Amino acid sequence: MKKIQMVDLKSQYEKIKPEVDKAIQNVIDSTQFIGGSEVKGFSEELAKYLGVKNVIPCANGTDALQIAMMALNLQPGDEVITASFTYVATAEVIALLKLTPILVEINPDTFTIDPKAIEKAITPKTKAIVPVHLYGQCADMEPIMEIAKKHNLFVIEDVAQAIGADYIYKDGKKVKAGTMGTVGCTSFFPSKNLGCYGDGGAMYTNDDNLAAQIRKIANHGQSVQYIHDEIGVNSRLDNIQAAILRIKLRHLDEYASARNKAAAYYDKAFAGNPKIKTPVRAKNSTHVFHQYTLVLNGVDRNKLKEHLASKDIPAMIYYPLPLHHQKAYANPRFKDVDFPFTVPLCKNVISLPMHTELGEETLKYITDSVLEFVK
Ligand SMILES: Cc1ncc(COP(=O)(O)O)c(C=O)c1O
């Protein structure tokens, strides 16, 4: 059996190696490293896949969030509501722009922001909501969009972990994660479901004016060369990464199926165990399983992790601390009583290896090893 990894990028690469190597070589031969045809082609193909008018690539997912907030002209002191149970990047850019991150509770079954908690946190200063489609499932977007409409708020979807997931409206209509809000922001970090071989990110929007503003901000605040109407940043996806992403985009749905197959194996193996809660599938979203995350009940998580490590099985904790417990984001306004799910979840979640290359032998070894510890 191969060495088990949280994400096996090598085996995935081997299956598409001739195509990828050729595409990389073509970019090198063209010496068009920045802003070339691959970037344009990838942006158009991703827009088509997502069913969105504009895809604007950038250097990484954190930049995508930052540029989106700059393009929406959010101002210091504006409040932006997001979940405390997320990766730091979501709140980091809010704080970096001197906006105020307002951290709220999630739904304990789906790990995504609770619309009722959003509504409770709204003040006259609230300008935007950032739902995070955590672990590969969409946040509850229909009520979130209703709240946004009612209070005239922007919605910036953090799609870093859920590219390709479908949200299903009450009337049955299906749309891709990141295309419902004002703007969607994603990451192409190598381990992401659509990952490149370095850093990358993108923003998507159906609003052409906002797209133009995003392009401008991402390019030093210029729409005409050397004319800078406002302060921007330098954030680009390079042509080699775009060439790789074009190939991997063609496999994205098949990758999601492979992840779902592994998730189904895990589900079955752990079914009925009172000490293990397997991921709950939201009724209004497909799951692309960026992570397969268990919630432990009465199990010593550190000891389980050590037990797995002793058998060469990696496991990760996403995330060990709620953001409101992090020194950088602490605020007397955030009280643990308002986070009855987030606080214990941070102590009890554990993510198992999840990627596109997990075979039954490996899955059996992992699940047997977990169950050996969690009797
Ligand atoms: C939820 C979430 N948001 C934002 C990001 C930031 O993406 P990047 O690492 O490409 O900057 C990540 C990446 O890990 C993420 O998981």
The ligand as an ORCA input file, in Angstrom:
! r2SCAN-3c Opt
* xyz 0 1
  C     -12.089     28.969      3.528
  C     -10.841     29.528      2.907
  N     -10.805     30.820      2.543
  C      -9.725     31.362      1.972
  C      -8.584     30.635      1.740
  C      -7.379     31.315      1.201
  O      -6.857     30.788      0.010
  P      -5.309     30.919     -0.331
  O      -4.563     29.979      0.517
  O      -5.243     30.570     -1.799
  O      -4.925     32.341     -0.110
  C      -8.568     29.277      2.079
  C      -7.375     28.469      1.814
  O      -6.898     27.671      2.526
  C      -9.725     28.706      2.698
  O      -9.762     27.419      3.052
*
